[in-house]
Amino acid sequence: MEITFYELLDAYEFNDIELTLSQLYPDHFSRNVIGYEEAFEDLKGMDDVIESDITIHIKAIPEDSGYNKQKMVVGRSDNEDVNISLNPWREWLGMKIDPLTREECTGKEIICHCLWEMTFYGYNEESVKRAVDGIVEGFFELSTSKGESAEAMLEEISDLENENESKNILRKMFKDEIESSSSSDVH
């Protein structure tokens, strides 16, 4: 039986997942419990779900990756893993949960991992949209300053995304920068 993230989320309240979230992400949870709760409640209040052909998949992170967590959430589309952390929350809600993920993780764990991933750039959808806008703006500023076309820059980024080690290093650097900021709006 297929189940969407919306359907799974609908089966729980925040206090049902609070302990699991604090165990999976203790450093982030203790500093941002209110942000997680607000994000959870925002998600539960959304009715206009966007149907998606992307499947939510939770997979183990290799120990030598440099991450301090053991699982990561990716989208699966056409048998390829894709980053979904910047996808609109309504689209997350319409994504189906991968059957293997449902076998390996409890419903609470799936929700917690997804909640952590989707709030990577902020604890509300507007913050995530601002992050997307900033990334896009920075991308075009960089391509212009380097005298390259946007297409050439996209090709460079695509090449980089194919190199998992480089992608992991960049993501960790970006995450460390976000964590070191004093803003309570992001992790």
GUMAR-891509 format. One line per 4 residues: number of its first residue (from 1); their letters; for each residue x, y, z of C-alpha. Coordinates in steps of 0.02 Angstrom, whole numbers. Layout:
REM GUMAR-891509
NUM) A) X:Y:Z  ...
This chain:
REM GUMAR-891509
1) MEIT) 0:0:0  68:170:-50  63:312:74  104:495:50
5) FYEL) 200:602:173  38:697:204  -54:538:251  86:484:367
9) LDAY) 98:655:449  -90:658:474  -78:505:587  28:596:718
13) EFND) 33:749:829  194:841:872  201:768:1047  198:594:968
17) IELT) 361:627:875  447:745:998  549:610:1088  604:528:924
21) LSQL) 655:697:852  756:739:1008  845:570:998  884:580:812
25) YPDH) 940:763:812  981:808:993  1089:962:957  965:1040:836
29) FSRN) 811:991:933  863:1068:1098  899:1235:1015  752:1237:895
33) VIGY) 607:1138:970  486:1283:939  540:1296:757  512:1111:729
37) EEAF) 342:1116:813  287:1267:710  346:1184:550  254:1024:597
41) EDLK) 93:1119:632  111:1220:470  126:1058:373  -25:981:458
45) GMDD) -126:1137:416  -91:1129:229  -235:1062:127  -180:1101:-50
49) VIES) -56:960:-75  43:955:-238  46:781:-314  224:725:-349
53) DITI) 308:583:-441  458:598:-324  470:464:-190  542:500:-18
57) HIKA) 687:384:21  787:379:183  958:300:168  1110:272:275
61) IPED) 1254:395:264  1426:317:250  1525:335:412  1670:421:323
65) SGYN) 1559:558:250  1596:685:388  1414:703:435  1363:688:616
69) KQKM) 1200:601:574  1170:425:512  1026:445:390  983:563:250
73) VVGR) 825:600:154  829:604:-34  697:605:-167  694:469:-297
77) SDNE) 644:513:-472  676:400:-621  786:289:-511  901:435:-468
81) DVNI) 925:518:-299  882:703:-299  896:837:-166  722:885:-107
85) SLNP) 766:999:38  717:1153:-64  557:1082:-136  395:1169:-88
89) WREW) 320:1093:69  156:1058:-19  253:952:-143  338:858:1
93) LGMK) 164:818:66  115:741:-101  270:630:-112  248:445:-81
97) IDPL) 357:357:48  475:228:-27  421:51:24  598:4:82
101) TREE) 602:161:191  436:109:269  512:-62:309  672:9:385
105) CTGK) 604:159:481  455:188:594  325:317:544  393:432:679
109) EIIC) 571:414:614  516:451:436  426:609:492  575:665:597
113) HCLW) 703:638:460  592:727:334  557:870:455  742:893:485
117) EMTF) 780:892:298  640:1009:247  684:1136:383  869:1136:335
121) YGYN) 849:1313:266  716:1376:386  570:1328:495  435:1396:380
125) EESV) 404:1388:195  438:1574:171  614:1554:244  647:1409:127
129) KRAV) 584:1513:-20  702:1655:30  845:1530:34  800:1469:-140
133) DGIV) 790:1648:-204  959:1686:-125  1039:1534:-203  968:1576:-374
137) EGFF) 1021:1758:-358  1195:1707:-301  1208:1584:-444  1170:1716:-574
141) ELST) 1284:1843:-491  1425:1717:-491  1397:1669:-673  1394:1853:-723
145) SKGE) 1549:1897:-623  1644:1751:-700  1588:1804:-873  1505:1637:-900
149) SAEA) 1333:1600:-962  1206:1529:-842  1206:1371:-948  1393:1348:-923
153) MLEE) 1375:1372:-736  1232:1247:-730  1343:1122:-820  1481:1150:-691
157) ISDL) 1358:1126:-549  1289:970:-632  1465:900:-648  1496:939:-465
161) ENEN) 1334:855:-413  1395:697:-497  1545:695:-382  1472:639:-216
165) ESKN) 1625:682:-113  1628:862:-175  1440:878:-152  1451:814:26
169) ILRK) 1594:933:67  1501:1083:-3  1340:1036:86  1432:1012:251
173) MFKD) 1521:1180:231  1355:1265:193  1270:1180:339  1413:1226:457
177) EIES) 1398:1407:401  1211:1407:433  1232:1327:604  1362:1453:656
181) SSSS) 1247:1599:616  1151:1672:761  985:1672:671  853:1564:752
185) DVH) 763:1554:585  874:1413:520  963:1262:593
